[in-house]
Amino acid sequence: MSNTDKEKQALEKAETVYETGEIVTTKVYKVSPEQKEELDRLSAERLEKLREEAIPKIRERYEQLVKLRQQQPKADDNGKPPRGFR
């Protein structure tokens, strides 16, 4: 597989990867201040947990893309690829 094929495949893969977390919404008409405080606390805890799980995955994918780009041949001053890489 050529370098351009690898780069294209990595780019396609990067464009189709999504980090998702569970987001639950519901209509709430009336809650006590204590219930609201508890719901807010639970919501904040869920959000923090999702971030803790997603950030390492995002960093790992970013490092893979950086490593892949470092392996790609650099273009010369005229913007042309190095000789033999056309």
Helices and strands as residue ranges (DSSP letters): H 3-15, H 33-71
